[in-house]
Amino acid sequence: MPPRSRRRICRAISAEAAHLSIYGEPVAAKVQALIDRAESIAANLHDPAVTGMLHLTKGIVAQLRGLWRQTVDECDRAEELFQSH
């Protein structure tokens, strides 16, 4: 599969994880599985924008779980990657 398609898939999976996370603990395992899948795809892309999207997604998930320190850490990392891109 071409890198462009993998980028799109990774972004789509990240968006799905962020949206699904609004349902809280009952879907936490599914959200984590989506994040894990997106991370495995992103690992081979070496694309700061895709990696930044993953950190942003993890920040959104952490925020919805009330994990404030993790929220800040993930969103700060996303911002760094977006600014470097």
N, C-alpha and C positions, 0 to 999 in steps of 0.2 A: 504494500500500500504506500502511495507517495506521502512524503512528509506533510504536505499541505492538507491532505485528508486526515492524517493522524492529529494534526493541530485542531482541526474542526471537531473531530470526535472528542478530543480531550476537553475542549471548551464546552461542548454540549454536555458531557458527563459532569463536569464541574458545575454547570448551571443547574442540572437536575439535582445534584447533591445539595446545593444551596437551597433550592426551592423545597425539596423534600424535607429538609431539616426543620421546617416550621412546625412539623407534626411531633417534634420532640422525641422523647425516649422510646416510644414504640417503634420508631423507624431508625434508631441510632445505628444498628448493625448494618442496615441497608445503605445508609448514608456513608458509613465508614468503608463499606465495600466499594461504593462508587468512587470515593476519594482514592482508595488504594488502586483501583483500576486506572483512574486518570493519572496517578503518579507513575504507574508502570509504563504507560504510554509516553508520558512527558520525559521520563528518564533518558530515553533514546533520542529525543529531539534537540536537546540543548538549546532551547528557545526561551529567553528571559520573559517574554510576554506570556507564554503558556505557563511557565513556572510561577510567574506572578499571579496569574489567574487562579492557580491552585492554592497559593497562600491566601489570596483574598477569599476564596471559597472556605478554606479552613477557618479563617477569621470570622466569617459570617456564621458558620456552624457553631464555633465557640461562643460567639455573642448570644446566639439563640439558646445556648445551654447555660448562660450566665457565667462563663469562664472568662472573666475580664482580662486577666494578665495574658492568657493565651490569645485572646482577641486582639489586643494591642500588638503583641509580638508578631502574629501572623500578618496583620494589616500593615505594620511597619515594614516587614520583609517584602510584602507585595509592592508597597510604594517604592522601595529601593529598586526593585527589579523593573518596575514600570519606568522609573526615571532614567535607568541605565540603558533602556532599550530605545 
